Structure formats: C-alpha cells, structure tokens
Amino acid sequence: MNETKTVNEARLWVNTVRVIQMPVEKVSIEDGFGCTICQYSTSVKGTMRNHFNKKHQGFCWSKSSIPCKVQCPFQGQLKGYMQVKDVIEDGPEPAMEAWETLLNTAFNDAVEDEEREHSYEDQDLRLMNAFIAKIR
Ligand SMILES: [Zn+2]
C-alpha cells in the first residue's frame, strides 16, 4: 500500500466530508461554527471570518455561519475541525453508518495505543483505515 497516497486520500476525504452524524468517542466536543455554504467548521470565530474572506467573498460570515458542535479528531497532518450533527439530543438515536462505527472503533484502539507512544501521525494513519471503508 502506498502510504502517501493514502494520507492524501484521507486528507481529501476529511476536507470533503467535514460533517459527521455522530460524535467520535473520546474526542472532546467543542462549541464552534459551521459554514452554511460549504461544510467548513471551526471552533474559532476569527478563523470562520478568514474562511469567508478566502472562499466566499461577498457573503456575510456572521449571517452564513451557524453555531454548532465541532470535534477535532485528528492531531497530525489531517488536523481540522469536523461538524457534529447530533450531540446527545432527545429522541431516537440515528443509526450509525458502518464507516462511523469503524471510525469509533479505530479511534478507541488508537487512544488505547497511546500509552505505547504512538505519534499523532501514527494515530491519524490508524484512523484513516476506518475512513478507507468510506472512500472505497
Ligand atoms: Zn464555507
């Protein structure tokens, strides 16, 4: 397997998907902002303003972004915020998609492995294996 290609694929995927239906376990959920034009999200207001300056010129960032919950599941090369759709609300739980279940499992494994001194890049690579189920 070509690792570099896989990292690039995962980065592409992370940049494309940006919104997850369920929070990833063991990753802190933060208050953030989501772009309503694309799926970009961040925990920092100023970063959202920069995003609009760069990507959506002519739009008012404060009108076209909404407060939302965000998570930052990756720490290495893939670092970036993802918007979390459903954060513990009343009502029936939405069924987790297979790839999301895989992601949670892979993430739990990665967290447990942390004691064995894996680097963030290693952790990202392991999480990516869960993403591959979604990409392919
Ligand atoms: Zn946007």
Boltz pocket constraint, residues with backbone or C-beta under 6 A from the ligand:
constraints:
  - pocket:
      binder: B
      contacts: [[A, 35], [A, 36], [A, 37], [A, 38], [A, 39], [A, 40], [A, 51], [A, 55], [A, 56]]
      max_distance: 6.0
